[in-house]
Amino acid sequence: METLIPLGTGGFIPRWWHTMCFLVLSRQGAVVLDAGSGFARLLDPAIAARLARVERLEILLTHY
């Protein structure tokens, strides 16, 4: 089963929320969709704990 975790959904202009970034977790690994400022949330303790079990992390950039 896949899990989608929004790391940032604030659009393209950074303000007090993070810009676009999503984490998809599955049994096979994890994928980060886009690397907006929400990418920094991968270091949050709760998210980092979930990533500790992941063997493979990939990043997919959909736009510049």
Sequence and secondary structure as in RCSB ss.txt:
>XXXX:A:sequence
METLIPLGTGGFIPRWWHTMCFLVLSRQGAVVLDAGSGFARLLDPAIAARLARVERLEILLTHY
>XXXX:A:secstr
  EEEEEE S SS SSS  SEEEEE SS EEEE  SGGGGGGGSHHHHHHHTT S EEEE    
